[in-house]
Amino acid sequence: MQYSEIENSNLIIDYFGDWPSFHDFEIQRLILDRGEVVNGDDPSLYIQVVGARGKNSPAYPNRGDCIIELRFESIENVRLAGFNHQNAINDIDIQRVQEILKVKILGAYGVDGEFECKSVRVESLKSR
C-alpha cells in the first residue's frame, strides 16, 4: 500500500523520515466507536500508539518518543485479542485489497488482531 493514501500520513513521515515499522511501539488505547446510527455513521476504531526511544535502543534511532493517534473508518470483521498492561507490537500492516484496507496488528506482547476498513487517518502525532 502507498502510505500517501493515509490521510495526514505526512505527520508521521515528516517526523520519522519514512513510514515506521512500529516495532516495539505500544498500543496504549483502543476505542471502538459505532458512531451515530441515525446520522449514517459507520463504526470506527481509534488507536493510540506510543513510541519510546529509550536509552538502550541504538538499533532504533528513529523510533522517537511520541504518541500517534490513528483512526480507521468503516471497520468490519474485527478480531482483537490479548489486550493487557503493555501491548507491545511488531508492526501495523495495512494492505489494500480492491476497495478495502486489510489491517493486521502484529502483537509482540499483548494485543494483536485484524480488521478491514475503508480509510485510515492520522489524527495527530505529538512528541513526548
C-alpha positions as CSV (number, residue, x, y, z in Angstrom):
1,M,0.0,0.0,0.0
2,Q,1.1,3.5,-0.6
3,Y,1.1,5.3,2.7
4,S,0.3,8.5,0.9
5,E,-3.2,7.0,0.7
6,I,-3.5,7.5,4.5
7,E,-4.9,10.9,5.3
8,N,-2.3,13.1,7.1
9,S,0.4,10.4,6.7
10,N,2.8,13.3,6.2
11,L,2.7,13.9,10.0
12,I,4.4,10.5,10.6
13,I,6.7,10.6,7.5
14,D,7.9,14.2,8.4
15,Y,8.7,13.0,12.0
16,F,10.4,9.7,11.2
17,G,11.7,10.4,7.7
18,D,9.7,7.4,6.4
19,W,6.8,5.3,7.4
20,P,8.0,3.3,10.6
21,S,7.6,-0.4,11.2
22,F,6.1,0.3,14.7
23,H,8.4,-2.4,16.1
24,D,8.3,-2.2,19.9
25,F,5.8,0.6,19.9
26,E,3.0,0.1,22.4
27,I,-0.8,0.4,21.9
28,Q,-1.9,2.4,24.9
29,R,-5.6,2.9,23.9
30,L,-8.1,1.2,21.6
31,I,-11.6,2.7,21.3
32,L,-14.3,1.0,19.2
33,D,-17.0,3.6,18.2
34,R,-20.2,2.6,16.5
35,G,-21.0,6.2,15.6
36,E,-24.4,7.7,15.5
37,V,-26.6,5.3,13.5
38,V,-29.2,8.0,12.9
39,N,-26.6,10.1,11.2
40,G,-25.5,7.2,9.0
41,D,-22.1,6.9,10.7
42,D,-20.1,3.8,10.2
43,P,-18.2,2.1,13.0
44,S,-14.6,3.3,13.6
45,L,-11.6,2.2,15.6
46,Y,-9.2,4.7,17.3
47,I,-5.8,3.5,18.3
48,Q,-3.2,5.4,20.3
49,V,0.3,4.2,19.7
50,V,3.2,5.2,21.9
51,G,6.8,5.1,20.8
52,A,9.7,5.4,23.2
53,R,13.3,5.6,22.1
54,G,14.8,4.6,25.4
55,K,18.4,4.9,26.5
56,N,19.4,1.5,25.3
57,S,17.9,1.5,21.8
58,P,20.7,2.4,19.4
59,A,19.3,-0.1,16.9
60,Y,16.2,2.1,16.6
61,P,17.5,5.7,16.4
62,N,14.4,6.9,14.6
63,R,11.8,5.4,16.9
64,G,11.2,8.7,18.6
65,D,9.4,9.5,21.8
66,C,5.9,10.2,20.5
67,I,2.2,9.5,20.7
68,I,0.4,8.7,17.4
69,E,-3.3,8.7,17.1
70,L,-4.8,6.7,14.2
71,R,-8.5,6.4,13.2
72,F,-9.7,3.6,11.0
73,E,-13.1,4.3,9.4
74,S,-15.9,2.0,8.3
75,I,-14.4,-1.0,10.1
76,E,-15.7,-4.6,9.7
77,N,-14.7,-8.1,10.6
78,V,-12.9,-7.0,13.8
79,R,-10.8,-9.5,15.7
80,L,-8.8,-8.2,18.6
81,A,-7.3,-10.3,21.4
82,G,-4.8,-10.2,24.3
83,F,-5.1,-6.5,25.3
84,N,-3.0,-6.2,28.5
85,H,-0.8,-3.8,30.5
86,Q,1.9,-3.4,27.8
87,N,0.6,-4.2,24.3
88,A,4.0,-4.1,22.5
89,I,3.6,-4.7,18.8
90,N,5.9,-5.7,15.9
91,D,4.0,-3.8,13.2
92,I,0.8,-2.4,12.0
93,D,0.4,-3.9,8.5
94,I,-2.0,-2.2,6.1
95,Q,-2.7,-3.8,2.7
96,R,-5.2,-2.6,0.0
97,V,-7.4,-5.4,-1.5
98,Q,-9.6,-3.7,-4.1
99,E,-11.7,-1.1,-2.2
100,I,-10.9,-2.5,1.3
101,L,-7.9,-2.0,3.6
102,K,-6.9,-5.1,5.5
103,V,-5.2,-4.2,8.7
104,K,-3.1,-6.5,10.9
105,I,-1.8,-5.6,14.3
106,L,1.1,-7.9,14.8
107,G,1.5,-8.3,18.5
108,A,4.7,-9.0,20.3
109,Y,3.4,-9.0,23.9
110,G,-0.3,-8.2,24.4
111,V,-2.8,-7.1,21.8
112,D,-2.9,-8.4,18.3
113,G,-5.7,-8.6,15.7
114,E,-7.0,-7.8,12.3
115,F,-9.9,-6.0,10.7
116,E,-11.0,-4.4,7.5
117,C,-11.7,-0.7,6.9
118,K,-12.3,1.8,4.1
119,S,-9.9,4.5,5.2
120,V,-7.2,5.4,7.7
121,R,-6.4,8.9,9.1
122,V,-3.5,10.0,11.3
123,E,-5.3,12.3,13.8
124,S,-2.2,13.5,15.5
125,L,1.4,12.9,16.3
126,K,2.9,14.5,19.5
127,S,6.4,14.4,20.7
128,R,6.8,13.4,24.3
